[in-house]
């Protein structure tokens, strides 16, 4: 059955109730007005009204059957009080307009009403512009308009529900995207923080193992560095986890330049011979640029320490009016292996720099060294 789910009944309780009410009203008004009622008129009226129970499953056949039966009933009763039976085809006409597009419903309805009036005029001659015909035409137009309005409202509600579902899906997708971005940010933070300090601990542990018998004093100093690095790593890990537990991160203050000096001191303890040079002046670095610069410096020095071992490194920080330029270059003859250029460390640095609108380059030098360069915007933007 078109428009019905598989296994569904072709009628509903409300449709059966409508058919029963129209039939009862037809019987009562006819008997009260005409005073006569027989088996043939009762049967035809029952067909005209009873078929309304199938109006949603078969709207067009229902309209045809109920219209023919209603006209037959009027012919047998010679009009009069039995005109109430016309409510049945009008309800069927409303159903056609409700279940069909307006492009089909209006022509079918107009033609149906015209045909019904023509037959009615031939069988029961009256004035074409008489009250009965005008009332029937008016009620037919009202049924078509009501059905079209009901269909339009149903389509509008369906569109609103579809838009709401689409908006909800967009919100879910946006939430999932934000969760993914936050996970990537946390992963980068953990990689930078924990990876840096684990590299220092690894280097200092090797130093302590190498000097444990020959120079216990220096070995003890290396173990002290291991303890400090592990304590700092645990502290930064706790800060990262604490951010996840708070609904909002506190507003961060500009990063003082002394933080970079402390970073150089840590790596000098690991054996790197760092020569740092500051060009320009900066009392404090903006938050976004400062954090990114700190992580770029730390990751670059960690890579040198991890891949090249104790060696000489030149660090140049240039504070221009609109950007901070960073250059980390280890001396020729001690370059990290070429595979480093595709490691997670360089990928993470590139992502961080580009995320704040900066530029990033890294690669081996012609004389055997390795260079990391970044430019971070620090202007008003």
Kinemage of the C-alpha trace (Angstrom):
@kinemage 1
@onewidth
@group {chain A} dominant
@subgroup {mainchain}
@vectorlist {calphas} color= white
{ca unk a 1} P 0.000 0.000 0.000
{ca unk a 2} L 1.597 3.302 -1.014
{ca unk a 3} L 2.603 5.529 1.891
{ca unk a 4} L 2.110 2.809 4.528
{ca unk a 5} L 4.852 0.882 6.374
{ca unk a 6} L 5.098 -2.815 5.638
{ca unk a 7} L 2.590 -4.738 7.749
{ca unk a 8} L 0.607 -1.614 8.751
{ca unk a 9} L -3.199 -1.605 8.715
{ca unk a 10} L -4.820 0.394 5.857
{ca unk a 11} L -6.939 2.329 8.384
{ca unk a 12} L -6.562 3.986 11.760
{ca unk a 13} L -8.957 4.367 14.676
{ca unk a 14} L -9.399 8.060 13.969
{ca unk a 15} L -10.381 7.369 10.339
{ca unk a 16} L -12.896 4.721 11.429
{ca unk a 17} L -14.283 7.178 13.996
{ca unk a 18} L -14.648 9.905 11.332
{ca unk a 19} L -16.490 7.493 9.012
{ca unk a 20} L -18.802 6.396 11.831
{ca unk a 21} L -19.592 9.970 12.909
{ca unk a 22} L -20.402 11.094 9.352
{ca unk a 23} L -22.669 8.045 8.875
{ca unk a 24} L -24.524 8.572 12.159
{ca unk a 25} L -25.059 12.286 11.416
{ca unk a 26} L -26.323 11.399 7.926
{ca unk a 27} L -28.791 8.853 9.323
{ca unk a 28} L -30.058 11.151 12.065
{ca unk a 29} L -30.537 14.197 9.828
{ca unk a 30} L -32.108 12.188 7.024
{ca unk a 31} L -34.566 10.362 9.256
{ca unk a 32} L -35.384 13.524 11.163
{ca unk a 33} L -35.892 15.556 7.989
{ca unk a 34} L -37.415 13.032 5.592
{ca unk a 35} L -38.968 10.580 7.984
{ca unk a 36} L -38.062 7.619 5.811
{ca unk a 37} L -35.080 5.264 5.571
{ca unk a 38} L -34.701 1.881 3.840
{ca unk a 39} L -32.084 -0.796 3.254
{ca unk a 40} L -30.869 0.557 -0.108
{ca unk a 41} L -30.318 4.111 1.124
{ca unk a 42} L -28.716 2.811 4.321
{ca unk a 43} L -26.338 0.621 2.313
{ca unk a 44} L -25.347 3.371 -0.095
{ca unk a 45} L -24.837 5.838 2.757
{ca unk a 46} L -22.746 3.231 4.576
{ca unk a 47} L -20.528 2.860 1.498
{ca unk a 48} L -20.202 6.630 1.058
{ca unk a 49} L -19.190 7.111 4.690
{ca unk a 50} L -17.485 3.813 5.490
{ca unk a 51} L -14.929 4.103 2.693
{ca unk a 52} L -13.481 7.111 4.566
{ca unk a 53} L -11.724 4.610 6.855
{ca unk a 54} L -9.379 3.907 3.902
{ca unk a 55} L -8.826 7.536 2.905
{ca unk a 56} L -5.150 7.755 3.999
{ca unk a 57} L -4.158 4.500 2.301
{ca unk a 58} L -6.104 5.143 -0.932
{ca unk a 59} L -6.959 8.863 -1.177
{ca unk a 60} L -7.940 8.992 -4.892
{ca unk a 61} L -10.043 5.786 -4.993
{ca unk a 62} L -11.725 6.887 -1.757
{ca unk a 63} L -12.661 10.242 -3.335
{ca unk a 64} L -14.174 8.553 -6.395
{ca unk a 65} L -16.129 5.924 -4.457
{ca unk a 66} L -17.498 8.277 -1.815
{ca unk a 67} L -18.478 10.890 -4.428
{ca unk a 68} L -20.397 8.337 -6.551
{ca unk a 69} L -22.074 6.791 -3.507
{ca unk a 70} L -23.022 10.176 -2.043
{ca unk a 71} L -24.580 11.298 -5.323
{ca unk a 72} L -26.456 7.993 -5.579
{ca unk a 73} L -27.776 8.508 -2.064
{ca unk a 74} L -28.960 12.024 -2.950
{ca unk a 75} L -30.701 10.691 -6.050
{ca unk a 76} L -32.570 8.069 -4.046
{ca unk a 77} L -33.513 10.574 -1.339
{ca unk a 78} L -34.227 13.416 -3.821
{ca unk a 79} L -31.866 15.740 -1.962
{ca unk a 80} L -33.429 17.413 1.026
{ca unk a 81} L -32.074 16.637 4.489
{ca unk a 82} L -29.847 13.853 3.132
{ca unk a 83} L -27.441 16.498 1.745
{ca unk a 84} L -25.337 15.975 4.884
{ca unk a 85} L -23.871 12.902 3.162
{ca unk a 86} L -21.815 15.329 1.027
{ca unk a 87} L -19.517 15.708 4.042
{ca unk a 88} L -17.988 12.344 3.088
{ca unk a 89} L -16.615 13.369 -0.375
{ca unk a 90} L -15.524 16.729 1.066
{ca unk a 91} L -13.442 14.926 3.708
{ca unk a 92} L -12.005 12.681 0.984
{ca unk a 93} L -11.196 15.793 -1.061
{ca unk a 94} L -9.373 17.268 1.962
{ca unk a 95} L -7.341 14.060 2.241
{ca unk a 96} L -6.341 14.219 -1.422
{ca unk a 97} L -5.135 17.807 -1.008
{ca unk a 98} L -3.258 16.873 2.174
{ca unk a 99} L -1.491 13.847 0.739
{ca unk a 100} L -0.732 15.190 -2.756
{ca unk a 101} L 1.328 18.073 -4.066
{ca unk a 102} L -0.610 21.260 -4.765
{ca unk a 103} L 0.224 20.939 -8.472
{ca unk a 104} L -1.930 17.791 -8.627
{ca unk a 105} L -4.419 18.348 -5.813
{ca unk a 106} L -5.906 21.610 -7.049
{ca unk a 107} L -6.609 20.497 -10.650
{ca unk a 108} L -8.029 17.181 -9.412
{ca unk a 109} L -10.145 18.925 -6.780
{ca unk a 110} L -11.496 21.553 -9.150
{ca unk a 111} L -12.323 18.950 -11.801
{ca unk a 112} L -13.895 16.690 -9.181
{ca unk a 113} L -16.114 19.448 -7.783
{ca unk a 114} L -17.111 20.521 -11.316
{ca unk a 115} L -17.962 16.943 -12.306
{ca unk a 116} L -19.925 16.422 -9.117
{ca unk a 117} L -21.917 19.635 -9.685
{ca unk a 118} L -22.597 18.650 -13.308
{ca unk a 119} L -23.922 15.234 -12.364
{ca unk a 120} L -25.902 16.737 -9.519
{ca unk a 121} L -27.431 19.304 -11.859
{ca unk a 122} L -28.389 16.634 -14.421
{ca unk a 123} L -29.997 14.310 -11.897
{ca unk a 124} L -31.542 16.889 -9.580
{ca unk a 125} L -32.047 20.020 -11.717
{ca unk a 126} L -31.552 23.247 -9.798
{ca unk a 127} L -30.237 26.684 -10.636
{ca unk a 128} L -26.515 26.612 -11.377
{ca unk a 129} L -26.032 29.596 -9.126
{ca unk a 130} L -28.405 28.279 -6.520
{ca unk a 131} L -27.564 28.185 -2.844
{ca unk a 132} L -26.946 24.427 -2.815
{ca unk a 133} L -24.460 24.470 -5.708
{ca unk a 134} L -22.695 27.565 -4.442
{ca unk a 135} L -22.401 26.049 -0.976
{ca unk a 136} L -21.019 22.810 -2.425
{ca unk a 137} L -18.442 24.698 -4.518
{ca unk a 138} L -17.449 26.820 -1.540
{ca unk a 139} L -17.075 23.829 0.747
{ca unk a 140} L -15.045 22.037 -1.944
{ca unk a 141} L -12.633 24.977 -2.196
{ca unk a 142} L -12.422 25.132 1.594
{ca unk a 143} L -11.561 21.428 1.770
{ca unk a 144} L -8.807 21.878 -0.827
{ca unk a 145} L -7.382 24.915 0.969
{ca unk a 146} L -7.479 23.169 4.361
{ca unk a 147} L -5.743 20.076 2.979
{ca unk a 148} L -3.069 22.168 1.279
{ca unk a 149} L -2.484 24.149 4.495
{ca unk a 150} L -2.152 20.947 6.519
{ca unk a 151} L 0.333 19.531 4.016
{ca unk a 152} L 2.363 22.773 4.001
{ca unk a 153} L 2.492 22.828 7.801
{ca unk a 154} L 3.623 19.202 7.911
{ca unk a 155} L 6.354 19.934 5.356
{ca unk a 156} L 7.434 23.011 7.342
{ca unk a 157} L 7.663 21.017 10.565
{ca unk a 158} L 9.652 18.300 8.784
{ca unk a 159} L 12.065 20.928 7.452
{ca unk a 160} L 12.461 22.470 10.914
{ca unk a 161} L 13.184 19.047 12.401
{ca unk a 162} L 15.689 18.329 9.629
{ca unk a 163} L 17.440 21.648 10.251
{ca unk a 164} L 17.527 20.971 13.978
{ca unk a 165} L 18.992 17.522 13.378
{ca unk a 166} L 21.537 18.993 10.973
{ca unk a 167} L 22.491 21.700 13.480
{ca unk a 168} L 22.861 19.084 16.203
{ca unk a 169} L 25.057 16.986 13.921
{ca unk a 170} L 27.178 20.075 13.188
{ca unk a 171} L 27.536 20.752 16.914
{ca unk a 172} L 28.579 17.159 17.519
{ca unk a 173} L 31.112 17.354 14.682
{ca unk a 174} L 32.489 20.646 16.016
{ca unk a 175} L 32.748 19.188 19.516
{ca unk a 176} L 34.563 16.132 18.146
{ca unk a 177} L 36.924 18.386 16.192
{ca unk a 178} L 37.705 20.438 19.299
{ca unk a 179} L 38.314 17.278 21.315
{ca unk a 180} L 40.704 16.027 18.625
{ca unk a 181} L 42.582 19.321 18.551
{ca unk a 182} L 42.835 19.337 22.340
{ca unk a 183} L 44.184 15.789 22.327
{ca unk a 184} L 46.799 16.750 19.754
{ca unk a 185} L 47.792 19.773 21.820
{ca unk a 186} L 48.121 17.676 24.961
{ca unk a 187} L 50.110 15.054 23.054
{ca unk a 188} L 52.533 17.724 21.808
{ca unk a 189} L 52.877 19.177 25.291
{ca unk a 190} L 53.612 15.795 26.802
{ca unk a 191} L 56.078 14.977 24.024
{ca unk a 192} L 57.909 18.253 24.472
{ca unk a 193} L 57.952 18.207 28.266
{ca unk a 194} L 58.567 14.554 29.045
{ca unk a 195} L 60.758 13.896 25.995
{ca unk a 196} L 63.043 16.796 26.870
{ca unk a 197} L 63.605 15.773 30.455
{ca unk a 198} L 63.919 12.081 29.646
{ca unk a 199} L 66.663 12.964 27.156
{ca unk a 200} L 68.495 14.929 29.856
{ca unk a 201} L 68.070 12.110 32.347
{ca unk a 202} L 69.387 9.636 29.792
{ca unk a 203} L 72.477 11.732 29.066
{ca unk a 204} L 73.230 12.406 32.727
{ca unk a 205} L 72.697 8.754 33.629
{ca unk a 206} L 75.251 7.751 30.975
{ca unk a 207} L 77.670 10.317 32.369
{ca unk a 208} L 77.171 9.040 35.911
{ca unk a 209} L 77.663 5.443 34.802
{ca unk a 210} L 80.847 6.370 32.938
{ca unk a 211} L 82.362 8.349 35.836
{ca unk a 212} L 81.067 6.315 38.761
{ca unk a 213} L 84.378 4.547 39.445
{ca unk a 214} L 86.898 7.054 38.080
{ca unk a 215} L 85.382 10.335 39.308
{ca unk a 216} L 82.693 9.731 41.975
{ca unk a 217} L 82.297 13.480 42.569
{ca unk a 218} L 81.302 14.223 38.982
{ca unk a 219} L 79.133 11.114 38.915
{ca unk a 220} L 77.321 12.373 42.014
{ca unk a 221} L 76.847 15.723 40.287
{ca unk a 222} L 75.332 13.991 37.247
{ca unk a 223} L 72.949 12.074 39.518
{ca unk a 224} L 71.938 15.388 41.102
{ca unk a 225} L 71.082 16.685 37.628
{ca unk a 226} L 69.016 13.549 37.003
{ca unk a 227} L 67.095 14.156 40.211
{ca unk a 228} L 66.426 17.806 39.333
{ca unk a 229} L 65.335 16.965 35.800
{ca unk a 230} L 62.957 14.257 36.987
{ca unk a 231} L 61.455 16.577 39.615
{ca unk a 232} L 60.910 19.287 37.009
{ca unk a 233} L 59.378 16.764 34.589
{ca unk a 234} L 56.932 15.584 37.232
{ca unk a 235} L 56.018 19.181 38.032
{ca unk a 236} L 55.301 20.047 34.381
{ca unk a 237} L 53.360 16.831 33.939
{ca unk a 238} L 51.253 17.781 36.965
{ca unk a 239} L 50.620 21.233 35.462
{ca unk a 240} L 49.441 19.670 32.198
{ca unk a 241} L 47.093 17.283 33.977
{ca unk a 242} L 45.820 20.100 36.202
{ca unk a 243} L 44.791 22.081 33.125
{ca unk a 244} L 42.598 19.163 32.081
{ca unk a 245} L 40.855 19.192 35.472
{ca unk a 246} L 40.000 22.903 35.437
{ca unk a 247} L 37.094 24.235 33.377
{ca unk a 248} L 39.099 27.275 32.247
{ca unk a 249} L 42.781 27.916 32.039
{ca unk a 250} L 43.956 30.977 33.959
{ca unk a 251} L 45.146 33.927 31.953
{ca unk a 252} L 48.880 33.636 31.393
{ca unk a 253} L 51.362 36.464 31.927
{ca unk a 254} L 54.166 37.338 29.490
{ca unk a 255} L 57.178 35.033 29.781
{ca unk a 256} L 60.343 36.708 31.151
{ca unk a 257} L 63.498 36.359 29.125
{ca unk a 258} L 65.236 34.807 32.145
{ca unk a 259} L 63.335 31.593 31.400
{ca unk a 260} L 65.508 31.098 28.306
{ca unk a 261} L 68.679 31.586 30.385
{ca unk a 262} L 67.522 28.875 32.785
{ca unk a 263} L 66.958 26.565 29.818
{ca unk a 264} L 70.509 27.160 28.550
{ca unk a 265} L 71.884 26.435 32.031
{ca unk a 266} L 70.098 23.063 32.093
{ca unk a 267} L 71.592 21.999 28.776
{ca unk a 268} L 75.062 23.241 29.664
{ca unk a 269} L 74.911 20.867 32.609
{ca unk a 270} L 74.174 18.091 30.111
{ca unk a 271} L 77.441 18.747 28.279
{ca unk a 272} L 76.387 21.095 25.477
{ca unk a 273} L 78.625 24.096 24.870
{ca unk a 274} L 75.991 26.722 24.149
{ca unk a 275} L 76.863 30.166 22.845
{ca unk a 276} L 73.734 32.347 23.054
{ca unk a 277} L 73.385 35.807 21.576
{ca unk a 278} L 70.558 38.270 22.028
{ca unk a 279} L 69.876 40.890 19.371
{ca unk a 280} L 67.424 43.619 20.287
{ca unk a 281} L 65.811 44.078 23.665
{ca unk a 282} L 62.895 42.292 25.288
{ca unk a 283} L 61.947 42.393 28.938
{ca unk a 284} L 59.178 39.862 28.377
{ca unk a 285} L 57.886 37.837 25.460
{ca unk a 286} L 54.136 37.643 24.636
{ca unk a 287} L 52.517 34.475 25.924
{ca unk a 288} L 51.887 32.645 22.635
{ca unk a 289} L 55.251 33.550 21.113
{ca unk a 290} L 57.075 32.955 24.391
{ca unk a 291} L 55.721 29.459 24.906
{ca unk a 292} L 56.375 28.534 21.310
{ca unk a 293} L 59.902 29.970 21.388
{ca unk a 294} L 60.677 28.131 24.617
{ca unk a 295} L 59.489 24.801 23.201
{ca unk a 296} L 61.323 25.314 19.909
{ca unk a 297} L 64.563 26.046 21.777
{ca unk a 298} L 64.104 23.153 24.149
{ca unk a 299} L 63.208 20.651 21.420
{ca unk a 300} L 66.111 21.818 19.225
{ca unk a 301} L 68.656 21.504 22.041
{ca unk a 302} L 67.143 18.163 23.084
{ca unk a 303} L 67.601 16.851 19.534
{ca unk a 304} L 71.233 17.984 19.494
{ca unk a 305} L 71.830 16.403 22.884
{ca unk a 306} L 70.089 13.182 21.859
{ca unk a 307} L 71.521 12.727 18.362
{ca unk a 308} L 74.881 14.509 18.416
{ca unk a 309} L 75.947 14.231 22.042
{ca unk a 310} L 78.085 16.871 23.784
{ca unk a 311} L 78.948 19.447 21.125
{ca unk a 312} L 78.946 23.188 20.442
{ca unk a 313} L 75.693 24.982 19.679
{ca unk a 314} L 75.053 28.572 18.596
{ca unk a 315} L 71.732 30.126 19.607
{ca unk a 316} L 70.669 33.524 18.264
{ca unk a 317} L 67.507 35.286 19.461
{ca unk a 318} L 66.563 38.394 17.490
{ca unk a 319} L 63.799 40.650 18.759
{ca unk a 320} L 62.495 42.713 15.853
{ca unk a 321} L 59.564 45.143 16.236
{ca unk a 322} L 57.079 42.643 14.835
{ca unk a 323} L 58.638 39.211 15.266
{ca unk a 324} L 60.999 37.044 17.275
{ca unk a 325} L 63.546 35.117 15.197
{ca unk a 326} L 65.218 32.011 16.582
{ca unk a 327} L 68.244 30.252 15.099
{ca unk a 328} L 69.749 27.116 16.665
{ca unk a 329} L 72.805 25.769 14.856
{ca unk a 330} L 75.204 23.069 15.986
{ca unk a 331} L 78.765 23.150 14.734
{ca unk a 332} L 79.954 21.224 11.645
{ca unk a 333} L 80.971 17.659 12.195
{ca unk a 334} L 78.348 16.928 14.826
{ca unk a 335} L 75.097 17.126 12.892
{ca unk a 336} L 72.118 14.988 13.901
{ca unk a 337} L 71.358 12.138 11.479
{ca unk a 338} L 69.266 12.939 8.425
{ca unk a 339} L 66.370 10.858 9.771
{ca unk a 340} L 65.889 13.510 12.412
{ca unk a 341} L 64.437 15.810 9.766
{ca unk a 342} L 61.281 13.683 9.625
{ca unk a 343} L 60.967 12.927 13.354
{ca unk a 344} L 58.087 13.865 15.631
{ca unk a 345} L 60.174 16.591 17.255
{ca unk a 346} L 60.561 18.644 14.086
{ca unk a 347} L 56.939 17.986 13.115
{ca unk a 348} L 55.770 19.220 16.507
{ca unk a 349} L 57.934 22.351 16.267
{ca unk a 350} L 56.617 23.127 12.809
{ca unk a 351} L 53.001 22.701 13.956
{ca unk a 352} L 53.526 24.974 16.947
{ca unk a 353} L 55.211 27.715 14.924
{ca unk a 354} L 52.636 27.703 12.127
{ca unk a 355} L 49.800 27.623 14.682
{ca unk a 356} L 50.793 31.118 15.878
{ca unk a 357} L 51.291 32.398 12.324
{ca unk a 358} L 55.077 31.979 12.183
{ca unk a 359} L 57.566 30.449 9.778
{ca unk a 360} L 59.732 27.386 10.408
{ca unk a 361} L 62.640 25.757 8.568
{ca unk a 362} L 65.022 22.972 9.562
{ca unk a 363} L 67.654 20.965 7.755
{ca unk a 364} L 71.331 20.059 7.436
{ca unk a 365} L 73.920 22.659 6.478
{ca unk a 366} L 76.348 22.286 3.633
{ca unk a 367} L 79.365 21.980 5.932
{ca unk a 368} L 77.896 19.159 8.013
{ca unk a 369} L 75.995 21.074 10.694
{ca unk a 370} L 72.272 21.245 11.356
{ca unk a 371} L 70.117 24.347 11.639
{ca unk a 372} L 66.682 25.107 13.028
{ca unk a 373} L 65.145 28.498 12.286
{ca unk a 374} L 61.808 29.986 13.356
{ca unk a 375} L 60.165 33.395 13.122
{ca unk a 376} L 57.288 34.147 15.537
{ca unk a 377} L 55.014 37.225 15.344
{ca unk a 378} L 55.084 39.313 18.523
{ca unk a 379} L 53.287 42.464 17.326
{ca unk a 380} L 49.827 43.644 18.302
{ca unk a 381} L 48.169 41.028 16.105
